[in-house]
Amino acid sequence: MTCKEAEQMVMPYINKELTDKELSAFLSHIHTCRDCYEELEIYYTIYTGLAQLEEGGEDQNLHRLLEESLRLSELQIRGRKIFNVYYVLSQILAMAALTVIIIMEIVII
């Protein structure tokens, strides 16, 4: 991913509009590119800070909130990957069980 692509994903990231594939690529780039991380941090601070002001919420450490958001995004991606692996395995096991049942029915007849 290029810096330009990552910069275009900053607002969709903040608004939670990225697909898992886009999110994964974005997070990988953000963790390796200091400039893009700083760009994300600036936008995140502005938009989260404004949202807190509008809601009348208490002041919070916005850097910590961004780090937590990034961590949760990584966990989300990891969780979906694990789910997909288990889903595929369950489908394979179901097909294997169905095959065994069909073979047993043929042998018995």
HELIX and SHEET records of a PDB file:
HELIX    1   1 CYS A    3  GLN A    8  1                                   6    
HELIX    2   2 VAL A   10  ILE A   14  1                                   5    
HELIX    3   3 ASP A   20  THR A   32  1                                  13    
HELIX    4   4 ARG A   34  GLU A   55  1                                  22    
HELIX    5   5 LEU A   62  ILE A  108  1                                  47    
END                                                                             
